[in-house]
Amino acid sequence: MSARYAIYFSPAKHSPWWDFGAHWLGRDECDDQALAQPELTHIGPTDLNSITAEPRRYGFHATLKAPFHLREGLSLDDLVTRMRALASTLRPVTLGPLQVVSLGDFVALMPITPTEELATLAAACVVELDDLRAPLTAAELARRRIEQLSTREQELLRQYGYPYVLDRYRLHFTLSGPVPRATAQSVMQAVAQPVARLNSAAPLLLDRLCLFVETAPGQPFKRLIDAELRA
């Protein structure tokens, strides 16, 4: 029960968006290897390393089904089989153009215009695989600070193990941990031009489901398997 799994979307390794995101965070989540981060004008290397420490553990990704333990009696093979079967029923979804935004106290990339197709795909990942998920323990519920969630978010947390799904879902790629407002502005300024170039040259397509694993609490999430969506 120590391992947790998650269904994320991450661009194909060595694709333009993956190169941007993996180097920004400083980690190849496929091989769990450090990568050189960009040299920036207004953010020094030590500060950039610190700013990206929290999202670096997860790798460059957008969450589709948040981390969960497998239900007792199920195996990784069961999860892989089901994820691949689900992927075979889904069509790729265009995400771009993306914009850099401040979400609470962290910085992220989000679609400028989320689509109904994206909402449907994300909901399928949450609902169709939920019978594989072990119920949350009392300790896990407590860590979620349930009293700070809305009534609807508490309902979703208890039903699906995560409060920001279905009508509360917002696809995003996290670029920083919690930062002061001034630092958030510096991060947004640093990534604005690279993101604009990528939007123009390589519009991002959600074309795969990616299985990630956290082998033990606090360990880096590693990307195990990609299941490409049918064209």
Secondary structure, DSSP 8 states (H G I E B T S, - for coil): ---EEEEEE---TTSHHHHHHHHHHTEETTTTEE------SSS-HHHHHHHTHHHHHH-S-EEEEEEE-B-TT--HHHHHHHHHHHHTT---EE--SEEEEEETTEEEEEESS--HHHHHHHHHHHHHTGGGB----HHHHHHTTGGGS-HHHHHHHHHHS-SS-GGG----EE--SS--HHHHHHHHHHHHHHHHHHHHHS--EE-EEEEEEESSTTS--EEEEEEE---
